[in-house]
Amino acid sequence: MRGNVFYNIGKQAFKLANGRENIVENNLVIDSGTSIAFMARNYKPGEKNYNSLMSKFDQVPYQSEIWSKRYPTLPNILNDEPLLPKRNVVRNNIFVNSGPITGDKQNMELGTFENNLSFNTKDELGLLNSAKENFQIKDQSKILSSLPEFKPIPFAEMGIKAFGLPPVQSGLSARSIEYQQNVNEPSVNLSLNGNTLASIRDEAGTLTQGTDYVIQGRTVVITKAYLSNLPTGYHTMVFSFSEGNDAFLSLHGIPSAS
């Protein structure tokens, strides 16, 4: 768990409950309760929770190569006091106006705690604009001079990332429009959803913006000049967008009233 900002957390910013080999480093905890809490589960052989935990080892091939490559100590875990939270590391963290690291004595003795600094207020740290909750660290920050090992928080990498999701689709306000030849200019509204209109085409090819159609805000108006070249009947127009699927519009031309 690296490179996080925990702000105004009522209780524990981190809670570690009898896990092992967790690494908590290079985090910024501000105006929170307990910075890190090490909890003891105290499971005992014969109890329901103990039996449930031990049964999990029969459900996964934890001693296989695919597991041991990522977790080298896992294959021997049942011979290594599996209920004890060994080899947890908490280092290079900054705690601001927040509670201390607390927890079960044995849990604390089995872990490594180093280079964790506490400060009383945000104002003394050299943050970009803590009053507006901008906790980026300035180059001359007291954090960096007090703890050179602390690395800048990667704010640009935070937040929801939409990688791998399908593109947002665009659409039209109607699927078909009827018009009278040489009388009216039919129009259709676009629902772009963040995309842009790339082109409009018919059976003959791509239409020309300004001549065959005009765009007024998010409305496409088909011109009389274009429609005058079409015979009466049905004609299909294809709307393509910068992302997503095409949308189709059926134009139904009827003779003008005599």
WOKARA-V422290 format. One line per field, one symbol per residue. burial: I if it has 16 or more other ideal C-beta (glycine too) atoms within 10 Angstrom, else O. Layout:
burial: ???
This chain:
burial: OOOIIIIOIOOIIIOIOIOIOOOIIIIIIIOIOIIIIIIOOOIOOOOOOOOOOOOOOOOOOIOOOOOOOOOOOIOOOOOOOOIOIIOIOIOIIIIIOIIOIOIIOOIOOIIOOOIIOOIOOIOOIIIOOIOOOOIOIOOOIIIIOOIOOIOOIOOOOOOOOOOOOOOOOIIIOOOOIOIOOOOOOIIIOIOIOOIOIOOIOIOOOOIOOOOIIOOOOOOIOIIOOIIOOIOOOOIOIOIIIOOIOOIOIOIOIOOOOO
